[in-house]
Structures are given as structure tokens and as C-alpha cells.
């Protein structure tokens, strides 16, 4: 599990490449998953986890708690309305909406759903520090599966660049490696024994 090549990610046949063409791709992550059975889609995987993929470690939850406390103190965070005009959801076409398997704006942890296709999901987080998109996709290969997570960041103020520079070391060394390990563990519980151990709860994205 590691950061994925941006070039490799951009070569995947995904709607997000045109949908967020004007939004900078900050980084991408990938983890290899074993082939417990054929034909698993991202939507299948989401259903085993109550539509929530990540289960951060206790240490990551502590870091998140500190971030949320600071955010409340400085009033960084705000809850967006269902589909504000600046939301990525405003870019959805009628075809996107018909294809989506989840209602636009559905809450998913700290994020909200923009769209959820069979093998591709885009979530967004909007506050006074960043406007971020989290793209998940699952690719079946000859030997197994690759799960990708890509993060898009749109600047909302001059503070955005400074904020990302401060949190990036924690993201890259602690948070995202922990999240990708949780993906592998959740995958194994869900599919290794035909879903017998898929009773996994998830509080965060």
C-alpha cells in the first residue's frame, strides 16, 4: 500500500477525470487486494461496510479529534447545504444523476456523496480551509484487485495552501497508510469467508 502514480491513476477510465478536470489532483493512493472471488465491484464492497469504507486506527481518530477541536475553535468547519452552488454536485449532468446509486448529498462520515457508480464513488468535504474531493475506485486485475483513493483539493482562500502544507506530513506518514490498511482488513473480513465476518461498523471516512 503506497502513494500511487498520478499518471497511472489518470489512465484509469473514470468519470472523475472529466468531471473534476479543473480541480487539482493532490495525490493518489493504492492498495492491492487479494482475489477471494471474481467480479467484485466497489458498490459490492460498499454494501458490506454499510457504504463506509474506512475504519481509522485509534491514533488517527485522536488526530482527527484534535483537528475537529481546532476547527471548532477557529470556526473553520461549516456544514454545507444539500447542494450549494459551489458544490461539485452542481457539475452533475442528468446522466450522472440517473446513473448514481446514491442520492446526491447523502452524508458519509465527514463527507457528502457527489455520485456513486458501480465502480466509482466521489465524496466531497467543504469548509473554510479546503474544498476537497475523495475519489474511490476498485479495479479488477488478472491477479486480484487494486483499490485507489485519490484526493482533489480546490483552494477556497489564501490559507488553503498553508493548511495543506501543515497537514500533509501527517496525511502521508500516518493517516492515509492507516486508512489503506483498514481497507485491506475490511476487504478480507468481507470476502475471505464469503462475507461471514462483514459485521464492520464505520464512523469516519
BALOBA-1460 file (C-alpha; in Angstrom, 3 decimals):
// residues 205
<rec num="1" residu="x" x="0.000" y="0.000" z="0.000"/>
<rec num="2" residu="x" x="1.506" y="3.314" z="-1.053"/>
<rec num="3" residu="x" x="1.026" y="6.505" z="-2.929"/>
<rec num="4" residu="x" x="0.033" y="5.714" z="-6.496"/>
<rec num="5" residu="x" x="1.494" y="7.301" z="-9.577"/>
<rec num="6" residu="x" x="-0.606" y="10.262" z="-10.683"/>
<rec num="7" residu="x" x="-0.047" y="9.202" z="-14.290"/>
<rec num="8" residu="x" x="-1.204" y="5.654" z="-13.503"/>
<rec num="9" residu="x" x="-4.356" y="6.945" z="-11.825"/>
<rec num="10" residu="x" x="-5.183" y="9.317" z="-14.675"/>
<rec num="11" residu="x" x="-5.050" y="6.427" z="-17.139"/>
<rec num="12" residu="x" x="-7.960" y="4.662" z="-15.433"/>
<rec num="13" residu="x" x="-11.275" y="5.006" z="-17.325"/>
<rec num="14" residu="x" x="-13.075" y="7.139" z="-14.747"/>
<rec num="15" residu="x" x="-15.737" y="9.824" z="-14.950"/>
<rec num="16" residu="x" x="-13.847" y="11.946" z="-12.436"/>
<rec num="17" residu="x" x="-11.128" y="12.850" z="-14.947"/>
<rec num="18" residu="x" x="-13.529" y="14.998" z="-16.949"/>
<rec num="19" residu="x" x="-15.888" y="15.778" z="-14.078"/>
<rec num="20" residu="x" x="-13.175" y="17.456" z="-11.964"/>
<rec num="21" residu="x" x="-10.956" y="18.495" z="-14.871"/>
<rec num="22" residu="x" x="-10.479" y="21.965" z="-13.383"/>
<rec num="23" residu="x" x="-9.715" y="20.814" z="-9.834"/>
<rec num="24" residu="x" x="-6.098" y="19.956" z="-8.874"/>
<rec num="25" residu="x" x="-5.410" y="16.301" z="-8.111"/>
<rec num="26" residu="x" x="-3.463" y="16.483" z="-4.853"/>
<rec num="27" residu="x" x="-2.370" y="12.857" z="-4.576"/>
<rec num="28" residu="x" x="-3.489" y="9.270" z="-5.111"/>
<rec num="29" residu="x" x="-3.128" y="6.107" z="-3.042"/>
<rec num="30" residu="x" x="-3.466" y="2.425" z="-3.856"/>
<rec num="31" residu="x" x="-3.603" y="-0.932" z="-2.115"/>
<rec num="32" residu="x" x="-3.534" y="-4.416" z="-3.638"/>
<rec num="33" residu="x" x="-6.382" y="-6.691" z="-2.585"/>
<rec num="34" residu="x" x="-6.500" y="-10.483" z="-2.972"/>
<rec num="35" residu="x" x="-8.951" y="-12.241" z="-5.270"/>
<rec num="36" residu="x" x="-11.263" y="-14.025" z="-2.841"/>
<rec num="37" residu="x" x="-13.800" y="-14.220" z="-5.661"/>
<rec num="38" residu="x" x="-14.357" y="-12.781" z="-9.119"/>
<rec num="39" residu="x" x="-16.473" y="-9.851" z="-10.205"/>
<rec num="40" residu="x" x="-16.497" y="-7.738" z="-7.039"/>
<rec num="41" residu="x" x="-17.385" y="-4.105" z="-7.658"/>
<rec num="42" residu="x" x="-16.854" y="-1.056" z="-5.485"/>
<rec num="43" residu="x" x="-20.590" y="-0.987" z="-4.851"/>
<rec num="44" residu="x" x="-20.447" y="-4.597" z="-3.629"/>
<rec num="45" residu="x" x="-17.632" y="-3.637" z="-1.293"/>
<rec num="46" residu="x" x="-19.504" y="-0.606" z="-0.019"/>
<rec num="47" residu="x" x="-22.576" y="-2.689" z="0.748"/>
<rec num="48" residu="x" x="-20.547" y="-4.976" z="3.010"/>
<rec num="49" residu="x" x="-19.429" y="-1.958" z="5.031"/>
<rec num="50" residu="x" x="-22.711" y="-0.043" z="5.268"/>
<rec num="51" residu="x" x="-21.414" y="2.201" z="2.449"/>
<rec num="52" residu="x" x="-18.435" y="3.341" z="4.509"/>
<rec num="53" residu="x" x="-15.003" y="2.003" z="3.663"/>
<rec num="54" residu="x" x="-12.534" y="3.355" z="6.173"/>
<rec num="55" residu="x" x="-12.036" y="2.462" z="9.824"/>
<rec num="56" residu="x" x="-9.137" y="4.586" z="11.093"/>
<rec num="57" residu="x" x="-6.858" y="3.478" z="13.898"/>
<rec num="58" residu="x" x="-7.267" y="4.912" z="17.385"/>
<rec num="59" residu="x" x="-4.277" y="7.197" z="16.835"/>
<rec num="60" residu="x" x="-5.753" y="8.545" z="13.598"/>
<rec num="61" residu="x" x="-9.088" y="9.114" z="15.335"/>
<rec num="62" residu="x" x="-7.201" y="11.055" z="18.006"/>
<rec num="63" residu="x" x="-5.559" y="13.233" z="15.338"/>
<rec num="64" residu="x" x="-8.956" y="13.773" z="13.739"/>
<rec num="65" residu="x" x="-10.423" y="14.741" z="17.095"/>
<rec num="66" residu="x" x="-7.663" y="17.326" z="17.597"/>
<rec num="67" residu="x" x="-8.284" y="18.711" z="14.104"/>
<rec num="68" residu="x" x="-12.033" y="18.979" z="14.735"/>
<rec num="69" residu="x" x="-11.444" y="20.678" z="18.093"/>
<rec num="70" residu="x" x="-9.153" y="23.250" z="16.469"/>
<rec num="71" residu="x" x="-11.678" y="23.678" z="13.667"/>
<rec num="72" residu="x" x="-14.460" y="24.443" z="16.121"/>
<rec num="73" residu="x" x="-12.234" y="26.887" z="17.987"/>
<rec num="74" residu="x" x="-11.298" y="28.817" z="14.835"/>
<rec num="75" residu="x" x="-14.666" y="28.222" z="13.138"/>
<rec num="76" residu="x" x="-13.029" y="26.554" z="10.160"/>
<rec num="77" residu="x" x="-15.756" y="23.991" z="9.591"/>
<rec num="78" residu="x" x="-19.214" y="24.575" z="8.262"/>
<rec num="79" residu="x" x="-21.903" y="22.136" z="7.235"/>
<rec num="80" residu="x" x="-22.880" y="22.717" z="3.593"/>
<rec num="81" residu="x" x="-26.479" y="22.792" z="2.474"/>
<rec num="82" residu="x" x="-27.729" y="19.871" z="0.379"/>
<rec num="83" residu="x" x="-26.408" y="21.106" z="-2.981"/>
<rec num="84" residu="x" x="-24.801" y="24.562" z="-2.665"/>
<rec num="85" residu="x" x="-23.902" y="26.269" z="-5.915"/>
<rec num="86" residu="x" x="-20.167" y="25.850" z="-5.257"/>
<rec num="87" residu="x" x="-20.507" y="22.112" z="-4.593"/>
<rec num="88" residu="x" x="-19.069" y="19.599" z="-7.036"/>
<rec num="89" residu="x" x="-22.625" y="18.272" z="-7.238"/>
<rec num="90" residu="x" x="-23.556" y="21.356" z="-9.265"/>
<rec num="91" residu="x" x="-21.468" y="19.834" z="-12.089"/>
<rec num="92" residu="x" x="-23.585" y="16.680" z="-12.325"/>
<rec num="93" residu="x" x="-25.319" y="16.011" z="-15.613"/>
<rec num="94" residu="x" x="-28.731" y="14.404" z="-15.833"/>
<rec num="95" residu="x" x="-26.983" y="11.234" z="-16.997"/>
<rec num="96" residu="x" x="-24.747" y="11.306" z="-13.902"/>
<rec num="97" residu="x" x="-27.746" y="11.647" z="-11.632"/>
<rec num="98" residu="x" x="-29.599" y="8.777" z="-13.273"/>
<rec num="99" residu="x" x="-26.515" y="6.575" z="-13.102"/>
<rec num="100" residu="x" x="-25.742" y="7.321" z="-9.456"/>
<rec num="101" residu="x" x="-26.625" y="4.602" z="-6.964"/>
<rec num="102" residu="x" x="-26.821" y="7.061" z="-4.059"/>
<rec num="103" residu="x" x="-28.717" y="10.288" z="-3.592"/>
<rec num="104" residu="x" x="-26.650" y="13.420" z="-4.054"/>
<rec num="105" residu="x" x="-25.725" y="14.997" z="-0.727"/>
<rec num="106" residu="x" x="-26.053" y="11.805" z="1.332"/>
<rec num="107" residu="x" x="-23.757" y="12.102" z="4.339"/>
<rec num="108" residu="x" x="-20.869" y="9.639" z="4.503"/>
<rec num="109" residu="x" x="-18.810" y="10.210" z="7.624"/>
<rec num="110" residu="x" x="-17.452" y="13.750" z="7.421"/>
<rec num="111" residu="x" x="-18.118" y="13.857" z="3.675"/>
<rec num="112" residu="x" x="-21.144" y="14.045" z="1.369"/>
<rec num="113" residu="x" x="-21.823" y="11.930" z="-1.705"/>
<rec num="114" residu="x" x="-21.490" y="13.611" z="-5.090"/>
<rec num="115" residu="x" x="-22.067" y="10.402" z="-7.043"/>
<rec num="116" residu="x" x="-21.755" y="6.657" z="-6.553"/>
<rec num="117" residu="x" x="-21.451" y="4.490" z="-9.652"/>
<rec num="118" residu="x" x="-20.919" y="0.732" z="-9.794"/>
<rec num="119" residu="x" x="-17.139" y="1.076" z="-9.562"/>
<rec num="120" residu="x" x="-16.517" y="4.717" z="-8.749"/>
<rec num="121" residu="x" x="-17.523" y="6.987" z="-5.870"/>
<rec num="122" residu="x" x="-16.862" y="10.695" z="-5.382"/>
<rec num="123" residu="x" x="-17.317" y="12.311" z="-1.977"/>
<rec num="124" residu="x" x="-16.703" y="15.927" z="-1.031"/>
<rec num="125" residu="x" x="-15.846" y="17.964" z="2.024"/>
<rec num="126" residu="x" x="-16.387" y="21.706" z="2.090"/>
<rec num="127" residu="x" x="-15.207" y="24.033" z="4.832"/>
<rec num="128" residu="x" x="-13.245" y="27.256" z="5.250"/>
<rec num="129" residu="x" x="-9.865" y="25.552" z="4.804"/>
<rec num="130" residu="x" x="-10.392" y="23.421" z="1.681"/>
<rec num="131" residu="x" x="-12.931" y="22.125" z="-0.792"/>
<rec num="132" residu="x" x="-11.851" y="18.505" z="-1.179"/>
<rec num="133" residu="x" x="-12.991" y="15.570" z="-3.261"/>
<rec num="134" residu="x" x="-12.242" y="11.935" z="-2.356"/>
<rec num="135" residu="x" x="-12.497" y="9.523" z="-5.278"/>
<rec num="136" residu="x" x="-12.580" y="5.767" z="-4.633"/>
<rec num="137" residu="x" x="-12.462" y="3.097" z="-7.312"/>
<rec num="138" residu="x" x="-11.882" y="-0.642" z="-7.498"/>
<rec num="139" residu="x" x="-10.092" y="-2.233" z="-10.464"/>
<rec num="140" residu="x" x="-10.098" y="-5.974" z="-11.077"/>
<rec num="141" residu="x" x="-6.828" y="-7.349" z="-12.466"/>
<rec num="142" residu="x" x="-5.557" y="-10.746" z="-13.578"/>
<rec num="143" residu="x" x="-4.151" y="-11.494" z="-10.135"/>
<rec num="144" residu="x" x="-6.510" y="-9.622" z="-7.814"/>
<rec num="145" residu="x" x="-7.853" y="-6.119" z="-7.309"/>
<rec num="146" residu="x" x="-6.436" y="-2.619" z="-6.927"/>
<rec num="147" residu="x" x="-8.247" y="-0.134" z="-4.714"/>
<rec num="148" residu="x" x="-7.449" y="3.515" z="-5.459"/>
<rec num="149" residu="x" x="-8.157" y="6.608" z="-3.393"/>
<rec num="150" residu="x" x="-7.484" y="9.990" z="-4.995"/>
<rec num="151" residu="x" x="-7.733" y="13.362" z="-3.278"/>
<rec num="152" residu="x" x="-8.645" y="16.555" z="-5.128"/>
<rec num="153" residu="x" x="-8.205" y="19.931" z="-3.453"/>
<rec num="154" residu="x" x="-9.723" y="23.207" z="-4.599"/>
<rec num="155" residu="x" x="-8.405" y="26.347" z="-2.930"/>
<rec num="156" residu="x" x="-11.038" y="28.299" z="-1.021"/>
<rec num="157" residu="x" x="-8.754" y="31.021" z="0.391"/>
<rec num="158" residu="x" x="-5.071" y="32.007" z="0.591"/>
<rec num="159" residu="x" x="-4.990" y="29.873" z="3.761"/>
<rec num="160" residu="x" x="-5.604" y="26.630" z="1.818"/>
<rec num="161" residu="x" x="-2.033" y="26.189" z="0.608"/>
<rec num="162" residu="x" x="-0.597" y="26.788" z="4.092"/>
<rec num="163" residu="x" x="-3.161" y="24.446" z="5.664"/>
<rec num="164" residu="x" x="-2.356" y="21.612" z="3.251"/>
<rec num="165" residu="x" x="1.373" y="22.079" z="3.778"/>
<rec num="166" residu="x" x="0.888" y="21.719" z="7.541"/>
<rec num="167" residu="x" x="-1.314" y="18.608" z="7.416"/>
<rec num="168" residu="x" x="0.389" y="16.800" z="4.512"/>
<rec num="169" residu="x" x="3.155" y="15.191" z="6.607"/>
<rec num="170" residu="x" x="0.505" y="13.707" z="8.913"/>
<rec num="171" residu="x" x="-1.641" y="12.631" z="5.950"/>
<rec num="172" residu="x" x="1.216" y="10.934" z="4.115"/>
<rec num="173" residu="x" x="3.028" y="9.305" z="7.018"/>
<rec num="174" residu="x" x="0.148" y="8.396" z="9.336"/>
<rec num="175" residu="x" x="-3.411" y="8.972" z="8.180"/>
<rec num="176" residu="x" x="-3.570" y="7.555" z="4.669"/>
<rec num="177" residu="x" x="-1.354" y="4.498" z="5.318"/>
<rec num="178" residu="x" x="-3.690" y="3.694" z="8.233"/>
<rec num="179" residu="x" x="-6.782" y="4.141" z="6.054"/>
<rec num="180" residu="x" x="-5.397" y="1.897" z="3.315"/>
<rec num="181" residu="x" x="-4.526" y="-0.804" z="5.853"/>
<rec num="182" residu="x" x="-8.109" y="-0.628" z="7.090"/>
<rec num="183" residu="x" x="-9.313" y="-1.124" z="3.514"/>
<rec num="184" residu="x" x="-7.311" y="-4.353" z="3.240"/>
<rec num="185" residu="x" x="-8.594" y="-5.609" z="6.612"/>
<rec num="186" residu="x" x="-12.202" y="-4.747" z="5.747"/>
<rec num="187" residu="x" x="-11.861" y="-6.480" z="2.364"/>
<rec num="188" residu="x" x="-10.569" y="-9.672" z="3.960"/>
<rec num="189" residu="x" x="-13.360" y="-9.713" z="6.561"/>
<rec num="190" residu="x" x="-15.986" y="-9.120" z="3.896"/>
<rec num="191" residu="x" x="-14.914" y="-11.605" z="1.236"/>
<rec num="192" residu="x" x="-12.363" y="-14.115" z="2.539"/>
<rec num="193" residu="x" x="-15.069" y="-16.314" z="4.053"/>
<rec num="194" residu="x" x="-17.973" y="-15.282" z="1.815"/>
<rec num="195" residu="x" x="-18.962" y="-12.347" z="3.970"/>
<rec num="196" residu="x" x="-19.302" y="-14.262" z="7.239"/>
<rec num="197" residu="x" x="-17.317" y="-11.580" z="9.071"/>
<rec num="198" residu="x" x="-18.608" y="-8.422" z="7.432"/>
<rec num="199" residu="x" x="-20.238" y="-7.003" z="10.558"/>
<rec num="200" residu="x" x="-17.990" y="-3.946" z="10.452"/>
<rec num="201" residu="x" x="-19.052" y="-0.536" z="11.683"/>
<rec num="202" residu="x" x="-17.534" y="2.649" z="10.390"/>
<rec num="203" residu="x" x="-17.761" y="6.125" z="11.875"/>
<rec num="204" residu="x" x="-15.376" y="8.011" z="9.665"/>
<rec num="205" residu="x" x="-14.440" y="8.353" z="6.030"/>
